[in-house]
Amino acid sequence: MNMRVLRNLLILAFVGFGAAAAFAHEYKAGDLEIVHPWARATLKGSDVADGFMKIINHGSTPDRLLAVSVEFAKASQIHTMKMDGDVMKMQELTDGLEIPAGATVELKPKSLHIMFMGVNQELVPDTIVNGELTFEKAGKVKIEFMIEPAGTSHSMDNM
């Protein structure tokens, strides 16, 4: 059995026991730590999805998330969301997302997030999909997004 299949089976086993914190997975790139990249499952007929993660800069200089690419969507954008009166509006961060020195930036629902457009496959809960982050200084980092149920809105404060 290959390692990817074994890992997926282990993740599915944890799902059955409700061990959400056990899913936290991390990646390191230079001074950056990427914690638990995840995306919400797609709804039937939808060609958009959103992605989230926590990025910690342990260094003394800032870095910048410039791009996110995934196998399951034609395009990805880094977005911010803010209220304009009673309306929540998204805006693309065309210059990327700064990760200040010594700081943590959390991409989470109703806030900073990754918008996946032209989604070309169903994103099913409790599966994993490949992705790649591109940082100005740390370079390219291969990651995996854990797919969580469509209604998920948790913060990663406890991860």
C-alpha positions in Angstrom: 0.0 0.0 0.0 1.5 3.3 -1.0 2.1 6.0 1.7 -0.6 8.4 0.3 -3.3 5.8 0.5 -2.2 4.8 4.0 -2.2 8.5 5.1 -5.7 9.0 3.7 -7.0 5.9 5.5 -5.5 7.1 8.8 -7.2 10.5 8.3 -10.5 8.8 7.6 -10.1 6.7 10.7 -9.6 9.9 12.8 -12.7 11.4 11.3 -14.7 8.5 12.7 -13.5 9.4 16.2 -14.1 13.1 15.9 -10.4 14.0 16.4 -10.5 17.3 14.4 -7.3 18.6 16.0 -5.4 15.5 14.9 -5.8 16.7 11.3 -3.6 19.7 11.7 -0.7 19.4 9.4 2.2 21.8 9.0 4.8 22.7 6.4 8.0 24.7 6.8 9.6 27.0 4.3 12.5 29.1 5.5 11.2 31.1 8.5 7.6 30.4 7.6 5.3 27.7 9.1 2.1 26.9 7.2 -0.5 25.3 9.5 -3.4 23.2 8.4 -4.3 24.2 4.9 -8.0 23.3 4.3 -10.8 24.0 1.9 -14.5 23.6 2.1 -16.2 20.9 0.1 -18.0 22.1 -3.0 -21.7 22.2 -3.3 -23.3 20.5 -6.3 -23.0 22.6 -9.4 -20.6 25.1 -7.9 -17.4 26.0 -9.7 -15.9 28.0 -6.8 -14.4 27.1 -3.5 -12.5 28.7 -0.7 -9.3 27.8 1.2 -7.8 28.7 4.5 -4.7 28.2 6.6 -2.5 29.9 9.2 0.9 31.2 8.2 3.4 32.0 11.0 6.6 34.0 10.2 9.2 33.1 12.8 11.8 35.3 11.1 12.9 38.9 11.5 11.9 40.0 8.0 8.5 40.0 6.3 7.6 37.7 3.5 4.6 37.8 1.1 2.3 35.1 -0.2 2.1 35.9 -3.9 0.1 33.0 -5.4 -1.7 29.8 -4.7 -2.1 27.1 -7.3 -4.1 23.9 -7.1 -4.8 21.0 -9.4 -8.6 21.2 -9.0 -9.2 24.8 -10.2 -8.3 27.0 -13.2 -7.5 30.0 -11.1 -6.8 31.1 -7.5 -6.9 34.5 -5.9 -6.0 35.8 -2.5 -9.0 37.7 -1.1 -9.9 39.9 1.8 -13.5 40.4 2.9 -14.9 43.5 4.6 -18.3 45.0 5.4 -19.5 47.9 3.3 -22.6 48.9 5.3 -24.7 45.7 5.5 -22.9 44.1 2.5 -19.9 41.8 2.8 -17.5 42.5 -0.1 -14.5 40.5 -1.4 -11.5 42.1 -2.9 -8.5 40.5 -4.6 -5.1 41.3 -3.0 -3.3 41.8 -6.4 0.0 42.4 -4.7 -0.2 39.3 -2.5 -0.6 39.0 1.3 2.2 40.3 3.6 3.3 38.0 6.3 4.9 40.4 8.8 8.1 39.4 10.7 7.3 37.7 13.9 3.6 37.6 13.2 0.8 35.1 12.4 -1.7 35.7 9.6 -4.8 33.5 9.6 -6.8 32.9 6.4 -10.3 32.0 7.7 -14.0 32.2 6.7 -15.4 35.7 6.4 -11.9 37.2 6.4 -8.7 36.7 4.4 -9.0 33.6 2.2 -8.1 31.9 -1.0 -10.8 31.9 -3.7 -10.6 29.0 -6.1 -12.4 29.6 -9.4 -13.2 27.3 -12.2 -13.2 24.3 -9.9 -13.1 21.2 -12.2 -13.7 18.4 -9.7 -16.0 17.8 -6.7 -14.2 18.5 -3.4 -15.4 15.8 -1.1 -15.1 16.0 2.7 -12.3 14.1 4.4 -10.1 13.9 1.2 -6.8 15.7 0.4 -5.9 17.7 -2.6 -2.5 19.0 -3.7 -1.6 22.7 -3.9 1.4 25.0 -4.1 2.0 28.3 -2.4 4.5 30.9 -3.8 6.1 33.3 -1.4 8.3 36.2 -2.3 11.3 35.1 -0.2 10.5 31.5 0.9 9.7 30.5 -2.7 7.4 27.6 -3.7 6.0 25.3 -1.1 4.0 22.1 -2.0 1.1 21.6 0.4 -2.0 19.5 0.7 -5.5 21.0 1.5 -7.7 18.9 3.7 -11.3 19.1 2.4 -13.8 19.8 5.2 -17.6 19.8 5.1 -19.2 22.8 3.2 -20.5 24.4 6.4 -17.2 24.4 8.3 -16.2 27.7 9.7 -13.8 26.9 12.5 -10.9 29.0 13.5 -7.6 27.3 14.0 -6.9 28.9 17.4 -7.0 25.4 18.9 -4.7 23.8 16.3 
